């Protein structure tokens, strides 16, 4: 292994490859900041360029783009509440309120440090544990995945605003319903399309995120523009604040980072789970770990609430390379695009990759760490400039948010049906938000809907229609028991109140 | 007895779940899949029953955190105007092209939100969209359909 690490270091530290990581991080950050263009698009855009390079160099460039785009996505989540990628939705929960309080610089600095720490810790894990972790990830079966998704959805509903569990659960169902629109993945039967060709492929994730977060946020700001209680919020939107963290904030981060890194990495290793589930679970877990006083700050700009998902999503990014490199199974949509690129280079990822192409396996792992360092060096000095987005007057900022949302959607499909659909969903979302129906559970449910149905289908087919699969395997039973505890706790709390 | 808007929304969600169930029943599955443990109807059927159950539960349970909204301070006029402009923009984007429609959308949005600094309004609409188009079209090679710019020979 030591020999492999040295080969990897030698390849990753060549001037050309360091330049590639830097370029990748820079372009990734820029592209990730544009709502609608996430890491998947960013990497897809890089594929034609990388075909001119050696496989290791091409992969290093793509890894840099990946990390940069995830960080860029966090930036737009924090500044304009427009998460361009699913993995940064949870970042907006506390990042955006923090920015609204005039601490945008601080929020971005926390995001940068957390991303760095999460990515670094998980790159070390990846270095030592990749081969053995791939075996663990293989032991997860469909019932376990299904149970994990039920747990994720219940947890995010329970941890949304106080006393809104039922509202949040309704949003979960709505998100799952929206996810069923379009072609059924197995039978290809179209569902809920009302004979509209534009709905055959389903509703795009970016469309839902743009409508429920960015566009509805913009409409809410206008709607509540005359509300005197919002006046202080509007004023603080123009304050950038310092990027320096005080002792108390650093202490909080140090507490959150290790546990979120471990969780993020482990979730990232599971094929199909990825950064989104990792960030939501880390957010929920962190809320359970902190004291009552800190718990009340969640959703209002908590340092713990921002650190946890940011650490976890970057840790999961590294983790998702485990199944890709060791099993040839992509852990996320983005790594699926990278798998396509690897195959394009004529490389078949799998257990033999680090024997047949050690320079590729180890140089990608080493360049991940270098990527983290580059990202921190590159982004920290830029934070004051990036945060100036908030200083834009409301009269300009709102139309620009609408512009980025609409353009993001238009760039994906080049038809106006999606724009109409987005406007419709945004209007409904604005109305629902007015009455405290939380949107994050809807988003997570929408992301997980397809996977959840797929795993339920497999589980039911294997068990011949019986629901015994829910308790047949100890792992499934433990995960479901956790879900039942969360639901029972919510019921107990409402009776107590 | 006065029913709160929160409960009315839940009732609407109940109606949505019923309509969803009705649509689920109309899904045409293959004959060999009809009696399978899982087919294209199974998951949506679970969802509709769960949706009905949760919404009814919300309606029946006593309300703790009633949402209070002062409608007098809400700016419905400007919000509606912005939505209408966005709808018109969506209509025009394919007809007149990205550049003109987007620039006009931005310009009029600034105007209706009360902005009167004309120079800034212009800079942040027409040149801004041109720069954005250059970034996408020129650097990232993402094609943006624009009949006007094509006629003028600016894009291919």
Interface residues (C-beta under 8 A of the other chain):
Chain A: X31 X45 X162 X163 X164 X166 X167 X169 X170 X173 X174 X176 X177 X180 X184 X186 X187 X189 X191 X192 X218 X219 X222 X223 X224 X225 X226 X227 X228 X393 X394 X395 X396 X398 X399 X400 X402 X403 X406 X407 X410 X411 X414 X415 X416 X419 X420 X423 X427 X430 X432 X434 X435 X436 X437 X452 X453 X456 X457 X460 X461 X463 X464 X465 X494 X497
Chain B: X5 X6 X9 X10 X13 X16 X17 X20 X23 X24 X27 X28 X29 X30 X33 X36 X37 X38 X39 X40 X42 X43 X44 X47 X50 X51 X54 X55 X57 X58 X61 X64 X65 X67 X69 X70 X73 X74 X75 X76 X78 X79 X82 X83 X86 X87 X89 X90 X91 X93 X94 X98 X102 X105 X106 X109 X110 X113 X114 X115 X120 X124 X132 X136 X140 X141 X142 X144 X145
